[in-house]
Amino acid sequence: MLRNASDAEGRITLDETYHSYVWRYLVENILANTASGELPWEYAQMAIEINGKLQQQYYQPYYLCRLLCYAEKDYSQKYLAEMLGALLDTDPSYMRKAYQKTGLTSMESYSNCKLSNFDDFVLEYVVNKGKIDILKKLEDQDYRILDHKEISKETYEKFPELLSYLIHISAKKVTAEGESILKFLNNFPEKEELIKDKLEAYAQKQYSLVENAQNYLDIRKIRDLHSEECFRFRRIHHIVPHYFVDFDNKEKEIYEKDVKKLEDIKNKVKEYIESTPISIENASIFSNKLSNIYPIKYIYSGDYKGKIAEKVEMRGISSKRLLTYDFYKFNPNYFFIEYFIYNYTDNPIDIEKKALIAEDLYQISHMVEMLKKHFYYELKLTYSFFSSYKVIDRSLEDYEKIVMDYALSFSKMPNYVLDNNDFRESIAPLLEIKNAEREAAVATFNARYDERSIQNNERKQKCAGCEIPEFYLKKLYQLGVDESVTIYLENKSSYEISHKEDGWYYGIYIKRFKSLNELLSEILNECEKKHCR
């Protein structure tokens, strides 16, 4: 017995004649029973063809929606791809609107019919069943399944002619843009020869962006920014690097120029250090000389790996990428050493590890700077998250301990600027002397100031201030119903008082007081409990 499509979506509408409604109902039943196998394919083919001749194309989104629903049924579906092909033949332009757009002409105007469902339908009933003729009809209407779904290797192996067709049609549609090229390379690895002209044009365009590059940052602006275009370039370069010889040669040219400049700095520093013994007394002169040769922006950081190279993003495909503002941190004309560390640390192009020379130069400057420092600590108080009272601000003390520890560790590092260890061996005991001065300054400060005594004094002051000034008492006694005012005790503690019809409140309205005097007594008791006990 033929199935009745009683689950058809939508009933007759005001703008639909009874004849049209009956026709739609009839066609839907034929499609449903063909999909279930109870009618031969010729019935559905004839119904769809007649539907087109009767110019009933505005029902096509509805029929397409029904096909998607049949695909989700439990019974064995037949001829679904063929019915889709027949619908495509009746009026391709109208059919395209059904599955590529939204609105009244789209199948999405019916419930449970989404464009993503159509993608799944095409993959399962057209591609995975090798219906290349129907896939060609979709391609002719600018619907490309590879834009929406990934086809499995097993399907390609089962239908080699499908793979050949998709490679051919995809290669014809590739442009010289990164997005188009990457999509083709991802879908068809090792088939880049089919789009050789597009790859060459893309590679030339990328090279033109760095042809006049002045420093390595100009290279990274094109390759390493955190953008979709840079991501595509990195991926394409990774897949087919032989197309980007000009780009890579430009990168190498800039690197070699930077290495030459670094070697010049190294030689000047080496000459100066070998001719001038370091001491605490001449540390300022020594530091100025080094600064004239190579200025350092974050000389007191110590953690140059964290401060300088924390966002070093190289060519690894899965690594993090450069953010725009990073380009302005280390101008190579002013802070070349940090620029070199920033760009070449862990960079595959730095095969000879020249970045270690730049790191050594940074360490030398940092150690010399620490010999200049005079350690003295003044009392500063700050609020602590864990205390009701101010505590001693030890941020400077902690910071100077950290940078001194870095300097001491640098004195034990290998040499990449000098040929021997004489400089580090001579500066290490001087740093120990300065570190002892720092520790003595801390001890002197601790002997002079006791945090517990400071807090006790503050507590006494606040306890003595648990009084309400006359000015605020006068305001409170004049406060009308539904009015509020913020008062301050003598110790600067603040309270917001509200007068309501049912009583008095302070802070959040949790506890009610019958009278103002009762509320004030509570506030003063709370103040004394907090500061006087």
N, C-alpha and C positions, 0 to 999 in steps of 0.2 A: 504494500500500500504506500502510495506516495506520501512524503512528509508534508505537513502543512506549516508554512513559515509564520506561525502565529506569534513568534517572538520578534517580528519585524519592528524596527524602531520607528516611531512616529505614525500618527494616524492622519486621516484626510484633513487638510488645512483649508482655510478660506480661499486661498489663491490656487487650489488644486482641484481640477474638475473631477467628477466621479469617474469619468472614462480614464483619466490619467492615473487615478488612484488604483483602479482595477488593473490597469496595465502594469503598474509598478509591482503590485501584489503578485500578479501572474509571473512576471520575469523573476522576481525574487524566489518564488517557489520552484521555478525551473532550475535556477542556480543552486538552490539548497539541495534539491534532490539529485542534481548532477554531482555535486560535491560528495554526497553520501553514497554515490554509486548506484542509485535506484533508477537513474535515467542515463542513457548513453550521452557521450560528449556532444553529439550532433544537435541535441535539443538546446543546450546552453549556447552553442555556437550560433544557431539560427535565431534564438531569442535576442542575443546581443546584437546581431547584425540587423534584425528588424527594428530593434530599439533605436539604432543609429539612423536608419532610413526614415523612421517616424519623427526624427529630430527631437528625441526625448533625452538629449545628452545631459540635461541638467540633473538627471537622476544618477549619472555616473558616479559622483562622489558617494552616493548612498550605496550603490552596488559594490563599489570598491570596499566600503566599510563592511558590508556583509561578508565579502571574501575574507577579510581579516578576522572576522568573528568565526567563520567556518573553520579557519585554521586553528582555532583554539578549542574546537569541539573534540569530543572523545571518539566519535566515529571516524572511520578511515576517510581522509579527504582525498578526493580525486580531481584532477583537471583544474586545480586552482591556478597554476601558472598559465595554463592555456586560456582560462577565462580572463585572466589579467591581460594576456596578449590580445585577445579579441576586443576587450574594452579599449586597449591602446590603439587598435586599428580604426575604431569608429570615429573618433575625433581627438587626435593627439593633443591639440592645443587646450581643449577643455579638460582632458584627462590630466594634463600637466598641472593645471590649477588645483586639481583635487588633492594631489599628494605633495605639492611643493609650496603651497601658500596657505594662509589662514583666512578665515572669513566664510561667507555663505557658500562660496564655490569650492570649499575644501571639505574633505571627509572629516576634518576635525570639528565641523559644525554638528556632527553626530556624537553622542556620548560613547565612551569606550573606544574611540577611534583616534589614535595619535599617530603623528608622523613617524615616531620611533617604532611603532608597531608595524608600519609599512616597511621600514628598513629591515626589521626582523623577518617579515614575510618574504621579501625579495631574497634575503640571504638563504632562508630555509627552503623555499619552494621553487626558486629560480636558479640561484647560484649552486647550491648544494645538490641540486638534481640535474645540473648540467644543461639547463635550458638556454643555450647561447642565443638562439634566435630572439627570445623574449628579452634577454639582457641587452641585445643590440637595439631593440626598440626603445628601451629605457635610456640607453646611452644617446640615442638620436634626439631624445627630448631633454638632454643635459642632466639626466639623473645618473650619477656615478656611485655605484654601490661602495666603492673604495673610499669615498668621502664620508661614509657613515659606518661601515663595518669592516672588520678585518677577516679576510678569507683564510681558512686553515690550509696548512701544507698538505693535509690529507685530501682535501678537495681538489687542489691543483694536481696532485698525483693521480687522482681518479679521473679527472677530466683535463688532460694536457692541452687540448685545443682551447679550453677556457682560459688557461694561463697565457697561451700565445695571443689570444684575442685581447685580453686585458692589458698585456704588455704593449701590444701594438697601439691600441686606442689611447692608452694612458700616455705613451711617449709622444703621440701626435699632439696632445693637449698641454704638454709641459711648456711653461714659459721660462724666461731667464730670471724669475724671481725666486728667492730663497724658499718660500713656503711651498711653491709648486715643485721645485727640484727635490726638496727634502721628502715630500710626500711620495714621490716616485721612487726615490732611493730606499725609503723605508718599506715600501710595498714590494719592490723588485730589486733586492740586493744583487750586486754584480752584473747589473744590466745598464751600467752608466754609459756604455758606448752608444746606446740608442739615443741618448740625449747629450751627446758630446758637444754639439754646437751651443746648446743652452748652458751647459756647465762652463764652457770656455768664456761665454759672454758674462756669466755671473762672476767667475773668477777675475776677469778683467775689471769689472765694476768694483769689486772689493779692493783690488790693488789700487785703482784710481783714487780710492778714499785715503790711502796711506802713502801714495807716491811721493808727496811732499812732506811727510812726517818729519818732525824735528827732534822728537824724543820718544821714549818707549810708551809714554802715556797716550800719544797719538795712535799707537798701534792698539792699545787696550780699549780705547774709546770705540773702536770698530769691532773688536772681538769679544771683550770681556764685560761689557756693561750688562746689567741685569735687565735685559729686554728680550722680547721674542725674536727680533731680527738677529741679535747677537747669538742667541741660543741656536738658531737655525744655521748660522754661519759656522759655529763651532762644530755642530753635528756633521754638516756637509764636509768640512775640512777634515774631520776625523775619518769619514767614510772614504773620501777620494782625495787624499792630500796631494797627489801628484798634479792636480789641476792648479794648485796654489803656489807654484814655485816662485813666482814673482813676489807674492805677498811674503812668503817665508824668507826670501832673500833680503827684502827690505827690513824685516824684523832682525835678521842676522846682522845687517849693516849697522843698524842703530845700536844693537848690543855691542858690537865690536868697537864702535865709537865711544860708547859709555865705558867699556873696559879700558880703553886707552886713557880716557880722562881719569879713571880710578887709579891706574898705574902711575900716572903723573903725580897725583895727590900722594900716593903711597911713597914714591921716591922723595918728594919734598919733606914729608913727615919723617921718614927714615933718616934723611940727612940731618934734620934739625935735632932729633932725639939723640942720635949718635954723637953730636957735637956739643950738646947741652945737658949736663947732669940734672936730674929732677930733684927738687927739695921742697920743703914746706914754704921756705922763704921766697923761692922764685916761682911758686905755683901760679900766681896771677900772670906773670910775664909769659910763662910757659903756655898757659891757657889761652892768652890773647894771640900768641903766635899760631897755635893750632887752629883757633877760630878764624884767623885770617886766611889760612890755607883751606879749611873746610868748616863752615858754620854748621852747628847742630841745633835743630829747632827744639827738640825735647831732651836737652842735655841732662836734666835731672830725673828723667823717667826711670833709667836703669832697666826697666822691663821693655827694652826696645822691641822684643819679639811680640809683646802684647800691644804696645803703643803704636809701633810702626807696622809690623807685619801681620797683625791679627786679621786683616782683610786681604792678605795677599792671595789673589785668585789667579791660578794659572790655567793651563790648557786642558786639564783633566775634565772630561765631559760631565762627570757627576759632581764636580766640586762646586762650592758656592761661588757667587759672581760679584763683580764690582758694582758698587753703588755710585751714583753720579757725583756726589759731593767729595768722594775720595780723591778725585783728580786734583783738587785744590789744596791738598794737604802738604805735598812735598814737591814744590817747583824745583826742577833740576838745576836751574840757574842760581838758586839760593841755598837749597838744602840737598845737595847732590848725594851725600852719603845715605841719608834716610830714603831718598828717592831710589837709590840702587838697592838697598835692603828691601824696600817695599815691593819692587818690581822683579827682582831676580832671585830672592830667597826661594829655594825649592822649585825654581823654574827649570823645566827640562832643557831650555836653551843654554843655561849656565852649566855646561858639562864640566868645566874646570873649577867650578865652585868659587868663582871670583867674589861672590857675595860674602864669603868668609873674611876677605880682606876688608870689605866695608864694615862688617860687624866688629872686626878688630879695631878699626879706626874709631868707631863709636865708643867702644870700651875704653880705649886710651883716653879720649876726651872726658868721659865720665869719671874715670879714676883721678885725673888731674883736677877736675872741678871739685871733687870732694876734698882735696887738700886745701882748697881756698876757703872752705866753709868755716864760719865761726858759730859755735853752738851756744845758744842762750835761749832760755824759755821764760816767757812772761805769763802771768796768770790770766787765763781766759776761761770764762764759764759758758757752758752750753746746757740746753735742756736735754735730758735723757728720756728715751722712750720708757725706760724701766723705773724711773724715779719721779717723785712729785717735786723734787728740788733740783736745782742746777748742779751739774757735775763739772769737774775740770776738763776742759777741752784739750785732749792729748793728740789731736790729729797731726800737728806739726811734729811732735815727738815721734809718733808712729811712722810718719812719712820719712823722716830723716833716718830712722833706723833701717827702714826698707832699702832706701837708696844707698846707704852705707854698706849694708849686707851685699848688695849687688856689686859695689866697688870691690869689696873684699873677695868676692867670688871671681870677678874679672881678673884679679891679680894672679889667679891660678890657672887662667885659660891658656890655650896654645897660642903661639905667635904666627901671624900671617903677614905682618908688615915688616917686622925685624927678622934678622937672621939668627938671633940668639935670644936668650931669656934674660939678658942683663937688665932691661928696663923694668920688667915685672918684678924681678928680684929686688931691685932698688926701691920700687914704689910700695911694695907690700908692707914693709915695716913702717913706712910713713903713714899708710892708711890705718895701721893698727894704732899708731899714736893719735890720729884724729878720731878714731873710734873710741879710744879711752877718754879723750876730751868730751866727746858726746855723752858717754856714760857718766862722766863726772858732772856735766851740766844737768843731766837728768836727776842725779842724786842730790845736787844742790837745790834744785827746784823742789824735789820731794821733801827735803828737810825744811824748806821754807813754808810750804803749803801742805796742809793736811785736809783731804777731802771730807773726812768725817767732821772736823772742826768747822769747815766752811758750811756744811749742811746744818750743823747744830746752830750756828749763828743765824742762818737763814730761817731755821725753824723758830728760833726765839723771836726774831723780828716779825714773822708771820703770826706767831702766837700773840705777841703784843698788839698786833693789828686786828685782832678779832673784835672789832668794834664797828658800829655803824655810824658814819658821820652824820652830824645834825642835818646837813643839806638833804641827804637821802631820806632821813626820817620824816622830814617835813613833806617831801614829795609823796611818800607812802601814805601818810595820813590824809592827803588830799586826793588820793587815787579813787576814781569813780568806778562803778560797776562796769564790767566788760572792758576795762582799761588795764594796761600793763606797763611796767617800767623796769629797766635794768639798774641795779644798785651795785656799788663797789664798797667793800669793806676797807678799812685802813691798810690792810695788807694786800690790796688790789684784787682780792678774790671777788668774782662777779656772780650775781644771781638775777634771774629774771622773775619778777613778782607779778602775778596776775590776780585781779579782783573779779570774782564771778558772783552771780546771784546766790549760789549755794555755799560760798566761802572763799578762802584764799589759797593760792597755789604758788609753787615756785618750780622752776625747771620744767620738766615734762609733767603733765597733769596726772600724777598717780595718787599722791596723798593729799587729802583735803584738810585744811585747818579752819576751825570755826571762827577764829579771830586773827587779826594781824599780829597781835602780841604773841600769840601761840606760835605763829609761823616764824617770827623773828627769833624767838627763844630757841626754836629748832635749828635755825641757821647758825646761831652763835654756838650752840652745843656741838654742832657738826664741825665748825671751824676749830674749836678748842680740842675736840677729839682728834682731829687730823694734825694739828700743829703744836699742841701743848702737852701731849702725853707721850 
